[in-house]
């Protein structure tokens, strides 16, 4: 996939360490990015809501 300039995006509700065998396969990709996406806090929600209404 790297040679054909493709990307793989995966999402899960657990970290790679908690998934098990899949995490071992993902370690083969050197340029991987793992991002923790959590629910927005109260302050962030206050900034998002007015923009989404307008």
C-alpha positions in Angstrom: 0.0 0.0 0.0 2.9 2.4 0.7 4.1 2.0 -2.9 0.7 2.9 -4.3 0.4 5.9 -2.0 -2.6 4.5 -0.1 -3.6 5.0 3.5 -5.3 2.8 6.1 -7.5 4.3 8.8 -8.6 2.1 11.7 -10.8 3.0 14.6 -11.4 1.2 17.9 -12.7 1.8 21.4 -9.6 0.3 22.8 -5.8 0.9 22.6 -3.7 -1.3 20.4 -2.2 -2.9 23.5 -5.7 -4.0 24.6 -6.6 -5.4 21.2 -3.9 -8.1 21.1 -2.9 -9.8 17.8 -4.0 -7.0 15.6 -1.7 -4.6 17.6 1.2 -6.9 16.7 0.4 -6.7 13.0 0.1 -2.9 13.2 3.5 -2.5 14.7 4.9 -3.4 11.3 3.8 0.0 10.0 6.6 2.3 11.0 4.8 5.6 10.2 1.6 4.9 12.2 -0.2 7.4 14.3 -2.3 6.6 17.3 -4.5 9.3 18.6 -6.7 9.2 21.6 -10.0 10.9 20.8 -12.2 11.5 23.8 -15.5 13.3 24.3 -15.2 17.1 24.4 -15.2 18.8 27.8 -17.8 21.5 28.7 -15.6 24.4 27.5 -15.1 22.8 24.1 -18.8 22.0 23.8 -19.6 25.7 24.5 -17.4 26.6 21.5 -18.8 24.0 19.2 -22.6 24.5 19.8 -22.9 28.1 18.7 -21.1 27.5 15.5 -23.2 24.4 14.6 -26.5 26.4 15.0 -25.5 29.2 12.7 
